[in-house]
Amino acid sequence: MSSELQNESHGINLLNEKQLHAALKAWYVQPGDQVEVAVDGYIIDIMRGDLLIEIQTRSFSALKKKVVQLVKQHPVRLVYPIAQEKWIVRMLEKGDRVLGRRRSPRRGIPADVFEELVSFPELISNSNFSIELLLIQTEEARRQDRRRGWRRKGWVLDERRLLKVLDRLILETPADVAALIPEDLLEPFTTSDLARAVGRPRRLAQRMAYCLRAMGCIIPEGKQGNAILYTRTDTRK
């Protein structure tokens, strides 16, 4: 892994979710980039030459209208962080006293992008559009709030902090997205097979199948009981 990927964001005071966005932008920006630029009636996070770069830490659906309009005239890259490593910090309701810090057993993987990609899966076929996944190390601060967190035993998300960018992956074509299917997955396969292969719930596998089918990366090939069977297509053509 290059030293570039090990740049840390210490010294950034993160106060809320918007500050995670700010920390990622500070890590991503390069000399010569323009930030917060107005283009076609929209504010763009970063402009690098002709490339418009948008950093999105949450739902893609919130950006759908903006991205769909911009790719008609401009190359657009959507940067999306995935927490490959996460530390959970528990704090008292008031003050900065830390009650405990532990490492979450869940590790994010590139395939987690399908949770959001369902908003516009066909867009990856547009030569003006690409996605860059940043695999990051984060610290998630949770604070006791009996009123707001009654569904989670009194705990609410207070902030997410960027600790380090571990790796990055650019998806520019349907073939790049299809490469997220594990190579050892036998065909034909069901969404249950796909879920086991990626180590994720079937719900995510169903979203993967929806996106990959919309991109032309997989096609249905009959059924196994009530489950649809899929096979890969050659997206390199």
Order of alpha helices (4+ residues) and beta strands (2+ residues): alpha-beta-beta-beta-alpha-beta-beta-alpha-beta-beta-alpha-alpha-alpha-beta-beta
